[in-house]
Amino acid sequence: MKLGFSTIGCPQWDWAEILGTAKDMGIDGLEIRGVEDEIDLMKITIFDAEHLEKTRTQLAQAGIEIAMIASSVVLGDPMGSRKGTADGAGKKSN
């Protein structure tokens, strides 16, 4: 069985601590949700163009894969509480 963990459980850890702990624990995969208190995936620097190759190399050397990328995307709002969206979604109908 392969083991993994989510970074949602260690949102303040930096990349070196996440990777080092995963390697020390024999973890096979990571779910990336947050790194260094940043949970907006578009702002996590380990995935920036200038860092991506280094990140891939570090993962390969540690024998760890990215199992999942998680986010807090809202795909729908059944209660219609979101207002002011560009396409009018979320407007309550009477």
C-alpha positions as CSV (number, residue, x, y, z in Angstrom):
1,M,0.0,0.0,0.0
2,K,1.2,3.5,-0.8
3,L,1.1,6.2,1.8
4,G,0.6,10.0,1.4
5,F,-0.4,13.0,3.4
6,S,-1.9,16.4,2.7
7,T,-0.2,19.7,3.4
8,I,-3.4,21.0,4.8
9,G,-2.3,19.3,8.0
10,C,1.0,21.4,8.1
11,P,0.1,24.7,6.4
12,Q,3.0,26.6,8.0
13,W,5.8,24.2,6.9
14,D,8.1,25.3,4.2
15,W,8.8,23.0,1.2
16,A,12.0,21.6,2.7
17,E,10.2,20.6,5.8
18,I,7.3,19.0,3.9
19,L,9.6,17.1,1.6
20,G,12.1,16.1,4.4
21,T,9.3,14.9,6.7
22,A,7.6,12.9,3.9
23,K,10.9,11.2,3.0
24,D,11.7,10.4,6.6
25,M,8.3,8.9,7.1
26,G,8.4,6.8,3.9
27,I,5.6,8.7,2.3
28,D,5.0,7.9,-1.4
29,G,2.8,10.9,-2.3
30,L,1.8,14.4,-1.3
31,E,-1.5,16.2,-1.7
32,I,-0.5,19.9,-2.0
33,R,-3.0,22.2,-0.4
34,G,-0.8,24.8,1.3
35,V,2.9,25.7,1.7
36,E,4.3,28.3,4.1
37,D,0.8,29.6,5.1
38,E,-0.1,30.1,1.5
39,I,-3.2,28.1,0.4
40,D,-3.8,29.9,-2.9
41,L,-2.1,27.4,-5.2
42,M,-1.4,30.1,-7.8
43,K,0.9,31.8,-5.3
44,I,2.9,28.8,-4.1
45,T,6.4,29.5,-5.4
46,I,7.5,25.9,-5.7
47,F,5.4,25.7,-8.9
48,D,6.6,28.9,-10.4
49,A,8.4,28.6,-13.8
50,E,11.7,29.5,-12.2
51,H,11.4,26.9,-9.4
52,L,9.5,24.1,-11.2
53,E,12.5,22.1,-12.4
54,K,14.1,22.2,-9.0
55,T,10.8,21.0,-7.4
56,R,10.6,18.1,-9.9
57,T,14.2,17.1,-9.2
58,Q,13.7,17.3,-5.4
59,L,10.6,15.1,-5.7
60,A,12.3,12.6,-7.9
61,Q,15.4,12.4,-5.6
62,A,13.1,11.8,-2.6
63,G,11.0,9.2,-4.5
64,I,7.9,11.2,-3.8
65,E,5.1,12.0,-6.2
66,I,2.5,14.7,-6.2
67,A,-0.7,12.6,-5.7
68,M,-3.1,15.5,-5.8
69,I,-3.4,19.3,-6.0
70,A,-6.2,20.5,-3.8
71,S,-7.9,23.9,-3.8
72,S,-10.9,25.6,-2.3
73,V,-12.7,26.2,-5.6
74,V,-16.5,26.7,-5.3
75,L,-18.2,25.1,-8.3
76,G,-21.7,26.0,-7.4
77,D,-23.7,27.9,-4.8
78,P,-27.1,26.3,-4.4
79,M,-28.2,28.9,-1.9
80,G,-27.5,31.8,-4.3
81,S,-25.5,33.8,-1.8
82,R,-22.9,34.9,-4.2
83,K,-23.6,38.3,-5.7
84,G,-22.1,40.4,-8.4
85,T,-20.7,37.6,-10.6
86,A,-19.9,38.6,-14.2
87,D,-22.3,36.0,-15.7
88,G,-25.1,36.7,-13.2
89,A,-24.8,33.3,-11.6
90,G,-26.0,33.2,-8.0
91,K,-28.9,35.6,-8.5
92,K,-31.9,34.5,-6.6
93,S,-35.0,33.9,-8.7
94,N,-38.5,34.7,-7.3
